[in-house]
Amino acid sequence: MDGETLVDELLTIDQVAAELQLHPDTIRRYIREKRLKAVRVGGTALRIRRSELDRFIREGEEADTED
């Protein structure tokens, strides 16, 4: 094994918002716009995989350095 986690942590919209220091509605908008991928659990609740949040952050950092 190369150190990767076998099970990807699922985060709530509020957890992602807190980590990114954004409003939860902004996270919901990113999901609607398909900028951030989410999965449904229990039929209605949305969760964001830790790996997806990491990708989103990496891409944002790359975009910031392109200026």
C-alpha positions in Angstrom: 0.0 0.0 0.0 1.3 3.5 -0.8 -0.2 5.4 2.2 -3.5 6.2 0.6 -6.6 5.8 2.7 -8.8 2.9 1.5 -12.0 4.7 2.6 -12.4 8.3 1.5 -13.8 10.5 4.3 -17.2 12.1 3.6 -17.6 15.7 4.7 -20.8 17.6 5.2 -21.4 20.9 3.4 -20.9 22.8 6.7 -17.5 21.0 7.2 -16.4 22.0 3.7 -17.6 25.5 4.2 -15.7 25.9 7.4 -12.5 24.5 6.0 -12.7 26.8 3.0 -14.0 29.7 5.1 -17.0 30.1 2.8 -20.8 30.2 3.4 -22.5 26.8 3.1 -24.7 28.4 0.3 -21.5 29.0 -1.7 -20.6 25.3 -1.4 -24.1 24.3 -2.5 -23.7 26.7 -5.5 -20.4 25.1 -6.4 -22.1 21.7 -6.3 -25.0 22.9 -8.6 -22.5 24.4 -11.0 -20.5 21.1 -11.0 -17.4 22.9 -9.8 -17.4 20.6 -6.7 -18.7 17.0 -6.9 -20.9 15.6 -4.2 -22.5 12.3 -3.4 -26.0 11.6 -2.0 -26.2 9.5 1.2 -29.4 8.4 2.7 -31.4 9.7 -0.3 -31.2 13.4 0.5 -28.1 14.4 2.3 -25.1 15.6 0.3 -21.5 14.8 1.2 -18.2 15.7 -0.4 -15.4 13.2 -0.5 -12.1 14.4 1.1 -10.3 13.6 -2.1 -12.7 15.8 -4.1 -12.2 18.7 -1.7 -8.4 18.2 -2.0 -8.7 18.3 -5.8 -10.8 21.5 -5.6 -8.3 23.2 -3.4 -5.3 22.1 -5.6 -7.0 23.4 -8.7 -7.8 26.7 -7.0 -4.2 27.1 -5.9 -3.1 26.4 -9.5 -5.5 29.0 -10.9 -4.1 31.5 -8.3 -0.5 31.0 -9.5 -1.4 31.4 -13.2 -2.0 35.2 -12.8 
